[in-house]
Amino acid sequence: MHRGRLVLLVDDAEQFEDSDQAFTGLLASRTTDLKVIASGRSDDLRGLYSHWTRTVRKSRSGVLLQPNIDYDGELLGVTLPRRAPVALTVGRGYVVAGGNMEFLQAAGPKTPVG
């Protein structure tokens, strides 16, 4: 048995079907020592009504990078502003926590030129 906090990061979450109900069971346990971070393409996630990621989305917490302002807010239960403070280019979007939203500028490692 593991003691301490755990983070489960699932990239391309929309591609994991959870046929053995492992994700569903883990999320249903509601343990406070586990944080689940699921990333995926918003277009794909919006259409997954009975998928395990729906439980993650119910937290109403996440990051929407370069969001479609007409549709992506519904993933986390918010209405995105019609106008962003700056252009929503790579690394820009909104961070949502419990239904509260703030503009986000994410940084990444600089790629060497040449």
C-alpha positions as CSV (number, residue, x, y, z in Angstrom):
1,M,0.0,0.0,0.0
2,H,1.3,3.5,-0.9
3,R,1.3,6.3,1.6
4,G,1.3,9.9,0.7
5,R,-0.1,11.9,-2.2
6,L,-0.4,10.6,-5.8
7,V,-0.9,12.3,-9.1
8,L,-2.3,10.3,-12.1
9,L,-1.7,12.1,-15.4
10,V,-3.5,10.8,-18.4
11,D,-2.6,12.3,-21.7
12,D,-5.0,11.8,-24.6
13,A,-7.6,10.7,-22.1
14,E,-10.4,10.5,-24.7
15,Q,-8.6,7.5,-26.2
16,F,-8.8,5.4,-23.0
17,E,-12.1,3.5,-23.0
18,D,-11.9,2.1,-19.4
19,S,-13.4,-1.2,-20.3
20,D,-12.3,-2.7,-17.0
21,Q,-13.7,0.2,-15.0
22,A,-10.3,1.0,-13.4
23,F,-10.6,4.7,-13.9
24,T,-14.2,4.8,-12.9
25,G,-13.5,2.8,-9.7
26,L,-10.5,5.0,-8.8
27,L,-12.5,8.2,-9.3
28,A,-15.5,6.8,-7.3
29,S,-13.2,6.1,-4.3
30,R,-12.9,9.9,-3.8
31,T,-9.6,9.5,-2.0
32,T,-8.2,12.9,-1.0
33,D,-4.6,11.7,-1.6
34,L,-5.1,11.2,-5.3
35,K,-5.3,14.0,-7.9
36,V,-6.3,13.0,-11.5
37,I,-5.2,15.2,-14.3
38,A,-6.7,14.2,-17.7
39,S,-5.8,16.0,-20.9
40,G,-7.4,15.7,-24.2
41,R,-8.8,17.4,-27.3
42,S,-11.8,19.4,-26.4
43,D,-13.7,18.5,-29.6
44,D,-13.4,14.8,-28.6
45,L,-14.1,15.2,-24.9
46,R,-17.3,17.2,-25.5
47,G,-18.9,14.2,-27.3
48,L,-18.0,11.6,-24.6
49,Y,-21.2,11.5,-22.5
50,S,-20.7,8.2,-20.7
51,H,-16.9,8.3,-20.6
52,W,-14.9,8.3,-17.4
53,T,-13.6,11.8,-18.2
54,R,-17.1,13.2,-17.5
55,T,-16.5,12.5,-13.8
56,V,-13.2,14.5,-14.0
57,R,-15.0,17.4,-15.7
58,K,-17.6,17.6,-13.0
59,S,-14.8,19.0,-10.7
60,R,-15.2,22.2,-12.7
61,S,-11.5,22.6,-12.5
62,G,-9.0,22.6,-15.4
63,V,-7.2,24.5,-18.1
64,L,-8.6,25.4,-21.5
65,L,-5.8,26.3,-23.9
66,Q,-6.7,28.1,-27.1
67,P,-10.3,27.4,-26.4
68,N,-13.2,27.6,-28.8
69,I,-15.1,30.4,-27.0
70,D,-18.5,29.1,-28.2
71,Y,-18.2,25.5,-26.9
72,D,-15.2,24.7,-24.7
73,G,-16.5,26.5,-21.6
74,E,-19.2,23.9,-21.2
75,L,-16.5,21.3,-20.5
76,L,-16.0,22.9,-17.1
77,G,-19.3,24.6,-16.6
78,V,-18.3,28.2,-17.4
79,T,-19.1,30.7,-20.0
80,L,-15.9,32.0,-21.7
81,P,-15.6,35.7,-22.5
82,R,-16.3,36.8,-26.0
83,R,-13.1,38.8,-26.0
84,A,-9.8,37.8,-24.4
85,P,-7.4,40.4,-23.1
86,V,-4.9,39.3,-25.8
87,A,-4.9,36.9,-28.8
88,L,-5.4,33.3,-27.7
89,T,-2.2,31.9,-29.2
90,V,-0.2,28.9,-28.1
91,G,0.0,28.7,-24.3
92,R,-2.8,31.1,-23.7
93,G,-6.3,30.3,-22.4
94,Y,-8.2,30.1,-19.1
95,V,-7.7,28.3,-15.8
96,V,-10.9,27.3,-14.1
97,A,-11.2,26.3,-10.5
98,G,-14.6,25.5,-9.0
99,G,-16.4,27.5,-11.6
100,N,-14.1,30.6,-11.2
101,M,-12.1,31.6,-14.2
102,E,-8.9,33.5,-14.8
103,F,-6.8,34.2,-18.0
104,L,-3.7,32.0,-18.3
105,Q,-0.4,32.5,-20.0
106,A,1.5,29.2,-19.8
107,A,5.3,29.0,-20.2
108,G,7.3,26.2,-21.6
109,P,11.0,25.4,-22.1
110,K,12.6,27.4,-24.9
111,T,13.5,25.3,-27.9
112,P,17.1,25.9,-29.1
113,V,17.3,27.4,-32.6
114,G,19.5,25.6,-35.1
